[in-house]
Amino acid sequence: MAAKKILFLTGDFAEDYETMVPFQALQMVGHTVHAVCPNKQAGDTIKTAIHDFEGDQTYTEKPGHLFALNADFATVDVAQYDALMIAGGRAPEYLRLNPRVIEIVQQFAAAAKPIAAVCHGAQLLAAADVIRGKTISAYPACAPEVKLAGGNYADIAVDQAVTDGNFITAPAWPAHPAWLGQFLQRLGTEIKL
């Protein structure tokens, strides 16, 4: 397996587990992962939030860790990356308002490069208008956006993921084993113990 170069798009109040775990897991298997956020540079930090399911109508939110970015958003060149990963949480609400973020998502989609999105990450896919006719999972509150963007919302268990072409999506962090497994499979990553 040749190591892949992955662009990891995140932002303030991204879900802590959906930021930390994939970033570290992808590095663990040998991939290069560049974490970026608009208006930030390598070495800057973002605040994360811990979202949990405690029986309320929606998730609860608690302060998470500071997450250090390791690349500059301003210098992102999609041609230099093999895949895109989008963290969930509240960050996509903000990120989808940035024209360059939308352009980046559209460029990855046009090149049919793998795009992994979890939880509210589907908000970016919907805003970029790249999911028409695709089966996409997301946090259930994002189902209307997926449908309005022409996608087929996959109402799956919180610990499952779905792959449709180059899109690998999941409802929330409990799906990490399925979501990351499907993403690694799409990348052609082989893990040998």
N, C-alpha and C positions, 0 to 999 in steps of 0.2 A: 504494500500500500504506500503510495506517495502521500506525504503529509499535505493537507489542504490548508488554504488560507481563508479564514472566515471573518467576515465583518459582523460585529456584535453591536446592534443598535439599542441603546438604552438611554435613560434619562432620570432626572430627579423623581423620586417616589415610584420607581419601578419596583416590582415585587422582589423582595430580598432573595428568596429561594430561586426565583426565575431568572435572577441575574447571577448570583454567586455560583450555584450548582452547575448550570450549563457552561459557564465561562471556565470553571476549573476542570470539569469533566472532559471538555473538548481538548484542553491542553494536556490532560493526563494521557490521552490516547495519541498524542503526538502532533496535533494540529496547532497551527499558529492562529491565535484569536486576537483581533484588534477591537477593543471596546471603545466606542465613540459616543459622543453626545453633542448636539448642536451647541455652539457658542462655548465649547470647552476644549481644552488641550490635554495632551498626555500629562499625567501627574495630577490633574484636577480630580476632585471627587464629586460624586453624586450621593444624595441621601436615598436610601432604600426604605421600603415599608414592608412589614410582615403582615400578610393577609391570612386570616384563618377562618375556618368554617365552624362556628360555635352554636349553630342552631338558630341564628337570626335570619331575617329576610335576605340579607346579603352578607358578605364577608366582614369581619372586623379588621381594624387596621391599628398596628402598633409601630413605633419607630424601629427601623432596621439598622443595618450597619452602614458605614460609609464605604463606598466602592470606588477604588481608584481606577480611572481611565488610563489606558496605555497607548492611545493613538490620538491624533488630531482629527477632528471632524472636518475641518476646512480642507484637508489634503486628501480626502477619500477619493480614490479612483476605482470605480466598480470593476474595471478590466483587470485589476490586480488581485481580485478575490474570486474564490471558487463557490462561495455560498454566503447567505445572509441569515442571521439569527436575530429575532426581535423579542425582547423581553416584554412581559406583561406588566400588570399593575396600572397605576394611574399615568405613568409616563406617556403611553401612546396618545392620550388625550391632547397633550401638549405637542408631542412630536409630529402628529398629523397636520399641524398648522404650519409647519416649516416646509416651504416649497422645495428646498434641496433634499429633505428627507423623502418627500413624495417622489422626486426625480430618481433618487437612489433605488427605492423600491421598484419603480417602473423599469429601470435599467436591468435590475436582476431578473425581473419577470420576463422582459423582452428577450433576454439572453438564455432563458429557460434554466437558470442556475437554481439550485435548491434554496428554498426560503422556508425557514422554520419560524413559526410564530406561536406563542402560547398566551392563553388568557385574553387580555385586552389587546394583544398584538394584532388581532384581526382588525382593529380599528384602522391601523395603518394600511393593511391590505385593501380594506374597503375604500378608504380615502384616496388611495392610489389607483383605484378602478382596475385592479388586476385579477379579480376573482370571479368574473362572469363565467357561469357554468361549472365552476369548481366546487367540490365538496370541502367545506371548511369548518373546523371546530373552533370554539372560543368559549370564554366565560359566557354562561347563558344570557346575561344582560346585553351581550353584544350581538345576539342572534338577529335582532331587527336590522342592524347595520349590515351584517353579512347578506341577508336577504335583499335589502334595498340596493346593494351593490351587485346584485345578480348572482350571488353565490348560493349554493345549497347548504344550509346550515346543518351540520352533523351534530345531533343531540345525542352525545355519547356519555358514558360514565366518566366521572372526574379523573379517573386513573387510566384512561384510554387516550389514544391518538389516532389520527387518520392521515393518510398520504393520498394525495390526488395529483399526479404528475410531479411537478417540482415543489408543490406545497406540502409541508408537514406541519400539522396544527394539532393543538390540544387545548382542553378547557382550563387547566390550572396546574400548579406545581405537583399535585399528586400523580400526574401523568408522566413525570420525568423518565421513568424506566421505558415506557412505551414510546414517548415522544423522541427522546434522545436516541433510543435504539433504531427507530425508523429513520431519523436524520442521518445517523452514522451509516446505516444500510444504503441510503440514497447517495451518500458521499463515497461509498465503496470502501469504507473503513473496515479492516479486519483486525480483530483483537485476538491475540494468541497468548495463552497463559503458560 
